[in-house]
């Protein structure tokens, strides 16, 4: 299946899309470390990082909507260049010890201009698969492949930032991210496959505005479950950080989180082997059940070895949930809302992670790591409730537009 996926996408697109999404994974931690070092204030660093997350959460779907309406090429190119300028400006302002308000404003701008390469790469890859007449299994393999690229980027991005901070300065990592945005973000925007998602000449007149904005209720439930997934990430991060500090090994926090990401990426690649007869709705319920069962042991870990074991095993449930929700969204929303909807999912993860990190970080300070992990378990339980209570259906228009004739539907 992955041989077919690579044949469909070609050799260059996966490379430039992967390198184009790395800056997103680098900027959150990079901005925190940079501002903390230049200002000497963790509070200022937290406010700047929170502003960046807020900008991305709010503006991400707007970037997706513009790409749906006007095509990816111009939108991604403009956003990549604007994001590179914003990140560079944040570095210069931090080095000049600008006031907190100015740093927050630049953080919002850096978040709002993120070019959303990950969600738009998914949209583009699915469009290429559908245009080629691919069946649902190949589309699932494409989504698994894109999900794995995301997972790897979010493991390597912070690792690069940490390495740069240790060897030189956090500003080095952010300037490298700006350079990647200019080179690889632009390359992704200008790649010939961008035409696969270009709207037709009559796209703006084919439907009324009301019809273009109509989504089934299940699409909003899928967005909600991604916010909860982000909350699991944020709460887990806070709990891991708190526990490693309690155990006298704070430097292990990043390694524990990276190990979880590696396991998630490995399992994500294996999702293409799941038989087609196992529908997406069934996969969603199974994945959320796995999130609950595998997160509960977090409440009882008390040693570094146990933390590694529990977190790595938990990582095996993350990718199936993420990939399945992206797959359900692809089946649920109309084709002319796909980029926007994919961006909503990614923004939901970012927003949920930021909110849960702030809440669970405070809980961990006052009550210890189990309090933060309890937030993660609660978010997992809420995901399970959604998966069992929501019936995901695709409107007829969406089925006609995104599915080739004769393709069987799973889920």
C-alpha positions in Angstrom: 0.0 0.0 0.0 2.8 2.5 0.8 4.5 1.7 -2.5 1.2 2.8 -4.2 1.1 5.9 -1.9 4.6 7.0 -2.8 3.9 6.3 -6.5 0.8 8.5 -6.3 2.5 11.4 -4.5 5.9 11.2 -6.2 9.3 11.6 -4.6 9.4 15.4 -4.0 6.0 16.1 -2.4 6.4 14.1 0.8 9.9 15.6 1.3 8.8 19.3 0.9 5.6 18.8 2.9 7.5 17.1 5.8 10.1 19.9 5.9 7.4 22.5 5.4 5.5 21.3 8.5 8.6 21.1 10.7 8.6 24.8 11.6 5.1 24.5 13.2 6.5 21.8 15.5 9.6 23.9 16.3 8.1 27.4 16.9 6.0 26.6 20.0 8.9 25.3 22.1 11.4 27.5 20.4 9.4 30.7 21.3 9.1 29.5 25.0 12.9 28.8 25.3 13.8 32.0 23.4 11.7 34.4 25.5 12.5 32.6 28.8 16.3 33.1 28.1 16.1 36.7 26.8 13.6 38.0 29.3 14.5 35.9 32.3 10.7 35.4 32.9 8.9 32.1 32.6 5.6 34.0 32.8 6.5 36.2 29.8 7.6 33.1 27.9 4.3 31.4 28.7 2.2 34.3 27.6 4.1 34.5 24.3 3.8 30.8 23.7 0.1 31.0 24.6 -0.4 33.9 22.2 1.2 31.9 19.4 -1.0 28.9 20.1 -4.1 31.2 20.2 -3.2 32.8 16.8 -2.8 29.4 15.2 -6.0 28.0 16.7 -8.2 30.9 15.5 -6.6 31.6 12.1 -5.8 28.0 11.0 -9.3 27.2 9.8 -9.4 30.6 8.0 -6.2 29.6 6.1 -7.9 26.4 5.2 -11.1 28.2 4.0 -9.0 30.5 1.8 -7.3 27.4 0.3 -10.7 25.8 -0.4 -11.9 28.9 -2.2 -8.8 30.1 -4.0 -6.6 27.1 -4.2 -3.5 26.2 -2.2 -0.8 27.7 -4.3 -1.2 31.4 -3.6 -2.5 31.0 0.0 0.3 28.7 1.1 3.0 30.8 -0.6 1.7 34.0 1.1 1.3 32.4 4.5 4.8 30.8 4.3 6.5 34.1 3.6 4.4 36.0 6.1 5.1 33.3 8.8 8.9 33.5 8.1 8.8 37.3 8.5 6.7 37.0 11.7 9.0 34.4 13.3 12.1 36.4 12.4 10.5 39.5 13.9 9.8 37.6 17.1 13.4 36.6 17.3 14.6 40.1 16.8 12.1 41.5 19.4 13.1 38.9 22.0 16.8 39.6 21.5 16.0 43.3 21.9 14.1 42.5 25.1 10.9 44.0 23.8 8.0 44.5 26.3 5.6 41.6 27.0 2.8 43.1 25.0 4.9 43.4 21.9 6.1 39.8 22.2 2.6 38.6 22.6 1.4 40.5 19.5 4.2 39.0 17.5 3.4 35.6 18.9 -0.2 36.0 17.7 1.0 37.0 14.3 3.4 34.1 14.1 0.6 31.7 15.0 -2.0 33.3 12.7 0.3 33.0 9.7 1.2 29.3 10.0 0.7 28.0 6.5 -1.1 24.8 7.6 1.1 22.6 5.5 0.1 19.4 7.4 -3.7 19.8 6.9 -3.3 21.0 3.3 -0.9 18.2 2.5 -3.6 15.7 3.6 -6.2 17.5 1.5 -4.0 17.5 -1.5 -3.0 13.9 -1.1 -6.6 12.7 -0.7 -7.5 14.8 -3.8 -4.8 13.1 -5.8 -6.0 9.7 -4.7 -9.6 10.4 -5.5 -8.8 11.8 -8.9 -6.8 8.7 -9.7 -9.9 6.5 -8.8 -8.2 5.0 -5.7 -10.3 2.8 -3.5 -10.9 3.6 0.2 -8.0 1.4 1.3 -5.5 3.4 -0.6 -7.1 6.7 0.7 -6.7 5.2 4.2 -3.0 4.4 3.5 -2.5 8.0 2.3 -4.0 9.3 5.5 -1.9 7.0 7.6 1.2 8.1 5.7 0.4 11.8 6.3 -0.4 11.1 9.9 3.0 9.5 10.4 4.7 12.5 8.8 2.9 14.7 11.3 3.9 12.5 14.2 7.6 12.4 13.2 7.6 16.1 12.7 6.3 16.7 16.2 9.0 14.4 17.6 11.9 15.8 15.6 10.8 19.5 15.7 11.2 19.9 19.5 14.3 17.7 19.5 15.9 20.1 16.9 15.0 23.1 19.1 16.5 21.4 22.2 19.7 20.6 20.4 20.0 24.1 19.0 19.4 25.6 22.4 22.0 23.4 24.0 24.7 23.9 21.3 24.0 27.6 20.4 20.9 29.6 21.2 17.1 29.1 20.9 17.1 31.9 18.3 19.1 29.6 16.0 16.3 27.1 15.9 13.7 29.8 15.1 15.7 31.3 12.4 16.2 27.8 10.9 12.4 27.4 11.1 12.0 30.7 9.2 14.4 29.5 6.5 12.5 26.2 6.1 9.3 28.2 5.7 10.8 30.3 2.9 12.3 27.3 1.1 10.1 24.3 1.8 6.9 26.1 2.4 7.3 27.8 -0.9 8.2 24.6 -2.6 5.1 22.9 -1.3 3.0 25.8 -2.4 4.4 25.8 -6.0 4.6 22.0 -6.4 2.6 21.0 -9.5 0.2 18.9 -7.4 -1.3 22.1 -6.0 -3.5 22.0 -9.0 -5.3 18.9 -7.6 -7.1 21.1 -5.1 -7.6 24.2 -7.3 -11.3 25.1 -7.4 -13.0 25.0 -10.8 -13.8 28.2 -12.7 -17.4 28.2 -11.6 -16.8 27.0 -8.0 -17.8 30.3 -6.5 -21.1 30.4 -8.4 -22.1 26.7 -8.3 -23.4 26.9 -4.8 -24.9 29.6 -2.6 -23.0 30.7 0.5 -25.5 28.8 2.7 -24.9 25.6 0.8 -21.1 26.0 1.0 -21.2 26.4 4.8 -23.5 23.5 5.5 -21.9 20.7 7.4 -23.4 17.6 9.1 -23.5 17.7 12.9 -21.1 14.8 13.1 -18.3 17.0 11.6 -18.5 19.2 14.7 -18.3 16.2 16.9 -15.1 15.1 15.1 -13.7 18.5 15.7 -14.6 18.2 19.4 -12.8 14.9 19.7 -9.6 16.5 18.3 -9.8 19.2 20.9 -10.0 16.4 23.5 -7.0 14.6 21.9 -5.1 17.9 22.2 -6.1 18.1 25.8 -4.6 14.6 26.3 -1.4 15.8 24.8 -1.2 18.9 27.0 -2.1 17.1 30.2 0.3 14.3 29.5 3.1 16.8 28.8 2.4 18.6 32.1 2.2 15.3 34.1 5.4 13.9 32.5 7.2 17.2 33.3 6.0 17.2 36.9 6.8 13.5 37.5 10.3 13.7 36.1 11.0 16.7 38.3 9.7 14.9 41.3 12.0 12.0 40.5 15.0 14.3 40.1 15.4 13.7 36.4 13.8 16.7 34.6 16.0 16.2 31.5 14.1 12.9 30.8 10.8 14.7 30.2 11.5 15.4 26.5 12.9 11.9 25.9 9.8 10.3 27.4 7.5 12.4 25.2 9.6 11.7 22.2 9.4 7.9 22.9 5.7 8.2 22.9 5.7 10.0 19.6 8.0 7.3 18.0 5.6 4.6 19.1 2.6 6.5 17.8 4.3 7.0 14.4 5.2 3.3 14.1 1.7 2.3 14.8 0.3 4.9 12.4 2.3 3.3 9.6 0.7 -0.1 10.4 -2.8 1.3 10.1 -2.8 0.6 6.4 -2.8 -3.1 7.2 -6.1 -3.0 9.0 -8.7 -5.0 6.9 -11.1 -2.8 4.9 -14.0 -4.7 6.5 -13.2 -3.0 9.8 -15.2 0.3 9.2 -14.0 3.7 10.3 -16.8 4.0 12.9 -15.6 0.7 14.5 -12.0 1.9 14.4 -12.9 5.2 16.1 -14.7 3.4 18.9 -11.8 0.9 19.3 -9.2 3.7 19.3 -11.1 5.7 22.0 -11.5 2.6 24.1 -7.7 2.1 23.8 -7.1 5.7 24.9 -9.1 5.1 28.1 -7.7 1.7 28.9 -4.1 2.7 28.2 -4.2 6.1 29.9 -5.6 4.9 33.3 -2.2 3.4 34.4 -0.7 7.0 34.2 -2.5 7.6 37.5 -0.3 5.0 39.3 3.2 5.4 37.8 5.8 6.2 40.4 9.2 5.5 38.8 11.0 6.6 35.6 11.0 3.0 34.2 7.2 2.7 34.7 6.6 6.1 33.2 8.5 5.1 30.0 6.6 1.9 29.8 3.1 3.3 30.3 3.7 6.4 28.1 5.2 4.4 25.2 2.3 1.9 25.3 -0.2 4.8 25.4 1.4 6.2 22.3 0.1 3.2 20.4 -3.4 4.5 20.8 -2.8 8.0 19.6 -2.1 7.5 15.9 -5.1 5.2 15.3 -7.4 7.8 16.8 -5.9 10.7 14.9 -5.8 8.9 11.5 -9.3 7.6 11.9 -10.8 11.0 12.8 -9.1 12.5 9.7 -10.5 9.6 7.6 -14.0 10.1 9.0 -13.8 13.9 8.3 -12.7 13.2 4.7 -15.9 11.0 4.2 -18.1 13.5 6.1 -17.5 17.0 4.7 -18.1 18.3 1.2 -15.1 18.5 -1.0 -15.1 22.3 -1.1 -14.8 22.4 2.7 -12.1 19.7 3.1 -9.1 21.9 3.6 -10.9 24.1 6.1 -12.1 21.0 8.0 -8.7 19.5 8.1 -7.3 22.8 9.4 -10.0 22.9 12.1 -8.9 19.4 13.3 -5.3 20.5 13.6 -6.2 23.8 15.2 -8.4 21.9 17.7 -5.4 19.8 18.7 -3.3 23.0 19.2 -6.0 24.8 21.2 -6.9 21.8 23.3 -3.2 21.2 24.1 -2.6 24.8 25.1 -5.7 24.9 27.4 -5.0 21.6 29.0 -1.4 22.4 29.5 -2.3 25.6 31.4 -4.9 23.8 33.5 -3.0 20.6 34.3 0.2 22.5 34.9 -1.4 24.3 37.7 -3.0 21.1 39.0 0.4 19.4 38.9 2.0 22.2 40.9 -0.6 22.0 43.7 -1.5 18.3 43.7 1.3 16.4 41.9 1.6 14.6 38.6 -1.5 12.3 39.1 -3.7 15.4 39.0 -2.4 16.3 35.6 -2.7 12.7 34.4 -6.3 12.7 35.6 -7.1 15.4 33.1 -5.7 13.2 30.3 -7.8 10.3 31.5 -10.9 12.5 31.6 -10.3 13.7 28.1 -9.9 10.1 26.9 -13.2 9.2 28.5 -14.9 12.1 26.8 -13.5 11.0 23.4 -15.0 7.5 24.0 -18.4 9.0 24.9 -18.3 10.9 21.6 -17.3 8.0 19.5 -20.2 5.8 20.9 -22.9 8.5 20.9 -22.3 10.2 17.5 -23.3 8.6 14.2 -21.0 9.8 11.5 -22.8 10.2 8.1 -21.7 11.9 4.9 -24.1 14.2 3.1 -25.0 13.0 -0.4 -23.2 15.9 -2.0 -20.0 15.1 -0.2 -20.2 11.5 -1.3 -20.6 12.5 -4.9 -17.8 15.0 -4.8 -15.0 13.1 -3.0 -15.6 9.5 -3.9 -15.1 7.7 -7.2 -18.0 5.8 -8.7 -18.2 2.2 -7.5 -16.0 2.6 -4.5 -17.1 0.7 -1.4 -17.5 2.6 1.9 -16.2 1.5 5.2 -17.5 2.8 8.4 
